[in-house]
Amino acid sequence: MEINVDLKQELKEMIITELKLMNVSPDDIKDDSPLFGTDSALGLDSLDAVELVVIVQKKYKVEIGDRNTATVAFTSINALADYISKHRTET
């Protein structure tokens, strides 16, 4: 079953807007592509990761308590949407 397509689109738009990514559109971010690391087309770094953790925790009311959790949750858009769907405390 496909994870909420609207949530994935929202996450892509949020990442672009909040991290002020220039010349990137939601269509450029593939659902299963890495968000961080050498294989990422986004060029995100550790400061971006910290910022994203705070934004996701506030916006989606999920707890990302440690580095291991963040590493798994921010693997890709699919992983992040799945994590939020499973751990959201409010909608």
N, C-alpha and C positions, 0 to 999 in steps of 0.2 A: 504494500500500500504506500502511496506517495505521501510524504510529509507535506503539511500545509504549504501549498504553493504561494499563497499570499504572505505567509510568515517569511519564507525564503526571500521573496521580492523586497519585503520591508527591511529585512536584515541587510541585504545588498545596498539598498538606498541609505540606510542608517550608517553603514560603514563608510560609504563615499562621502556623505554629508558631514558626519561627526569627525572623521579623520582628514577632511578637506583634501580628498584625493582628486587631483586635477587630471583631466583627460581620461577618466575612467567612467564607464556607464555600467548600470546593472547587468547589461548583456555581456560585458567583458568578464564578469565574475561567474565562473562555472560552478554549479552546485557541489561538485565533488573535487574541485581543485583546492590545493592547499592555500590557506590564508596567510601562512607564515613560512619562512624558510627559503631555501634556494630554488625550490620548485614553484614558488608563488609568483604570480604575475603582478601582484599588488605592491611588492616592495615594503611590506610592513615590518616594523622592528619591535623591540621589547617595550619601548615607550608606547607604541600604538597598542600593544597587548594590554598593558596596564589600563590605558584609557578605555579600551573596549570592555574589559572586565567591569569597570565601574559603570559604564553606560548600560550594559546588558543587565547588571544586577538591579540598577534603578528602574529601568524601563520595563523589564519583564518580571521583576520580583523573584529572581532566582539567586541562589547562593553559589558562588564559585569560590570555595574556601581555600584552595591551595593550588600550587603550580601544576600538579598532576591532573587535577580536575580541569584546569584551564587548558592544558595541553590537549586533552581529549576533546573538550567542548569546542575549541577553536581550530580543530583540524580542517574543517571545511564548512561551507554554508549548510550542507546536509547535516553534519555533526552538530552544529550550533542550533539549528532548528529542532533537531531531535532532542538535544539536551534541554532546551527551553520548554518544549512540549511536555517532557517528562517531569520537570522540576518546578514548573511555574506554580506559585502559591496563589496568585490572583490573575484574573484575565481582564 
